[in-house]
Amino acid sequence: MANYQNIFTHLVIKFDEKNKQGKDIIDLVPISWTHDKDGQIYCKYPNKNEYHKINKMCKKSMICDPSWNDFKITVVKEAHSYEQGLRRMEKAFSDTVVQSSVEELVNSSEEEEGPQQFNKNDLKACLNDISEFGGSKINFMPESFDDDYNNSSQSEVYNSEELSNSDNCNSSSSSYSNEKRFFKKPKKKCQTSIIPPKKVAKHDIQKKSKIRQPEHYIVQPTTSNTIVTGKKIHNIQSKYCPTCGAAATESVTQANLESAKRSILYSIREEAKATRTLIATNSNTNLIEKIMQEENIVGLPALDLESFLDFEKQLKNDIELIKKIKCFMAINIKCSVKLSDNMTVVIPQIMSKSVQVMYSAFGRETNGIKKLNFSATETYKHLLEALTSKFSDLKHKEIASQLSRWFSGAKDREGGKKERLYKKIKMSETT
């Protein structure tokens, strides 16, 4: 252990105790958490209330607490850093036979064995010497192999490490869970397509000093919807659930069901809200028309500023007039879709153009002339209430912007623009 501490910082360990499913437990810990005891290696491991801190403590190589429990372990791999330890731990999970720990060291390729050359008979025997798969033995050598071998003008060699990986994956997989295997048993008997190991020519081996790392190869049943190209498997007809978005090939989880439930409930609430609004609008329209038929609003539109200010005073105290103005606005904005159209329909029927040009939306100056503040009036308060009830998703900022634009163009309405252009033409003719 002392030699380990001088060279390595982390260890990939396997606990002698197994989990509830009887599977091995592999983890990455700082080397300072391990110690010798009676010729066996033990590891100090955090308590359950500190499990959420394990990754952080392991990365920083924090000192273990004396109160932690001891567990008997077996060292699987050594690592020079936390990042290297993560990579080697993942490889220990995915590979049934753990590779040599010198695999990632500098100049490690000098200690590795070179590619091994096989003749036709040895290669055929090596590929066929594989355990049974799905009740039947897979023939890795097609019938045309003999013809292709005899017709080839240049001899080829296979990387022995690639062949041993595929053999070891079947022979010693009993020590790890079935979830980590590369080979999956097909549900139905079907023709299997094998992605063979990459071939390396002799002249390529002489040019390269380092041997590339072996790739994993997957036995995948061939169906009409699957295309196998290299290491990637493409599904032509991928189908997804329109509600939760899960792929059709994946099993449905509790999270998918909860997501689908929330989506359905949201749709139901929105449809119910729209239905209630439609019913309320129809019933309110009948009530509004009944109120408006009893008596019309007298004195509208206001032709001058004094008449409009008198109307404003009445709106503060007269409840019947408030009901009538609200009904009047609700009826007039019922058929308009755009916000600016609603203002164009309602405001001119309350105040004439001569009064409109005296106001701005928020009392700002226009061309150096101070204007009255329309947003401070009772009319604006009831108009804003009517607009927000119709456009529930509309923000007050957008209403204010449209109102400012509407009052800035008041002087050009009712023939004002033509009159202004006519005056400009007359002035240019006289000069």
Beta strands, then each sheet from edge to edge (+ up, - down):
strand 1: 10-15
strand 2: 25-30
strand 3: 34-37
strand 4: 40-45
strand 5: 69-79
strand 6: 156-158
strand 7: 192-193
strand 8: 199-201
strand 9: 220-221
strand 10: 226-229
strand 11: 232-235
strand 12: 359-360
strand 13: 365-366
strand 14: 369-370
strand 15: 372-373
sheet 1: 2+ 1- 5+ 4- 3+
sheet 2: 6+ 8-
sheet 3: 7+ 9-
sheet 4: 10+ 11-
sheet 5: 12+ 15+
sheet 6: 13+ 14-
end
